Amino acid sequence: MRRLFFIIVFLTSFQTVAFAQEKNNLSDAQEFALNNSIYVLYHEIAHLLISKLDIPILGREENAADNFATLMLLRAETEQTDNVLIDSAYGWFLSSENADTEVYSDDELYGEHNLDIQRAFQIVCLMVGKDPDVFGEIANEVGLDKDRQEDCEDDFKQAEKSWDRVLAPYVNEKPDNLKINIRYDRGYGLVSAGALLRDNKFFESAIDNILRKYKLPSQPNMRSKECHEANAYYDSWTGEILFCYELVDDFIQMYEKNIAE
């Protein structure tokens, strides 16, 4: 068990007890990195489903993908998935904190993603919207306004209803029939990052928790490797989700720089 503390831009503290994955003897930094990586993977799975199932999206696709990832993790209702969300919110708050700017550039404002701090608050909003008794204290500690917290219940219900409706025609009655290619490439400079994903069945768990539930028109692929950049993305041309070991390493360094005592 552990407690994480950090100060975010509005000078408030945020703390939690995180899930301990004792069977793999993960360090706190590895656990933080794995949890953030799981959230990113769920986000990319949303892009895969939107593309392969031709799902209509009203508004930004990136926002819809964030909502999907948060919703799927909340629905699992386990200590582990709750802590994936908490650590992921930490990650976005820290990313915003480390940017250390009060003036955003034009490309940040017109970019396809919301600002990091907005993405963090949206995760917390959907969490408290689903269960204020469980997540209300977290919402208070990060400074989410009480009136906004009440509205978050509507946000959660809308996200849940919307995703349920568009995915309903594709529910897979025979989930064992789904074939997915997964590949963990060798990490030359980032061996530990590759091992963290492979040893914790990173892709396999996401496939079982999400993708097997839906009928896909073609076989998707999932691959992790060194990319020379900290990134993860779904490539609609190849039908592949690519996850870079550099992103895992970035999450580890984020923990060690900002959270480790």
SULJOCOR-V593101 format. One line per field, one symbol per residue. ss: DSSP state (H for helix, E for strand, - for the rest). burial: 1 if it has 9 or more other C-alpha atoms within 8 Angstrom, else 0. A space follows every 10 residues. Layout:
BEGIN
ss->???
burial->???
END
This chain:
BEGIN
ss->--EEEEE--- --EEEEE--- -HHH---HHH HHHHHHHHHH HHHHHHHHHH HH-------- HHHHHHHHHH HHHHHH--HH HHHHHHHHHH HHHHHHHHH- -----HHHHH -----HHHHH HHHHHHHHHH -HHHHHHHHH H----HHHHH HHHHHHHHHH HHHHHHHHHH E---HHH--- EEEE------ HHHHHHHHH- -HHHHHHHH- HHHE------ EEEEE----- -EEEE----E EEEEHHHHHH HHHHHHHH-- -
burial->0001111100 0111110100 0000010011 1111111111 1111111111 1100100001 1111111111 1111000000 1111111111 1111111000 0000000010 0001111011 1011111111 1100110111 1101000011 1111111011 0010011000 1100100100 0101101001 1011011100 0110011101 1111110011 1111111001 1101100011 1111111111 1111110010 0
END
